[in-house]
Amino acid sequence: MFDGESLSAVARRNGVAPNLLYRWRKLMLEGGSFAVAADDSVTGNKTVRDMEARIRELERQLGGKTMEVEILKEALDKSRAKKPTLLAQSLKRNDLP
């Protein structure tokens, strides 16, 4: 609202029903008092940005580790395919005359 402008005038100007603006204002005021009454600590924007940056860094590191695991699994599968198992080697020896 602008200086001295009524809520009804703001509603008309924006094509919104006045009772909707009254309801939104009531919910906002109740929500604000609820947050304070809940005795929750308030987190500042800088703290939130720092936490989001930390989350992005951890997600990046997790992605790198996931890629390492996939590469190592693939390398292990390839090495297993190239090396005959001990059982296969013993079967070959038993088949010889």
ABEGO torsion letter per residue (X at the ends): XBBGBBAAAAAAAAGBBAAAAAAAAAAAAAAAAAAAAAGBBBBBAAAAAAAAAAAAAAAAAAAAAAAAAAAAAAAAAAAAAABBBAAAAAAAAAABX
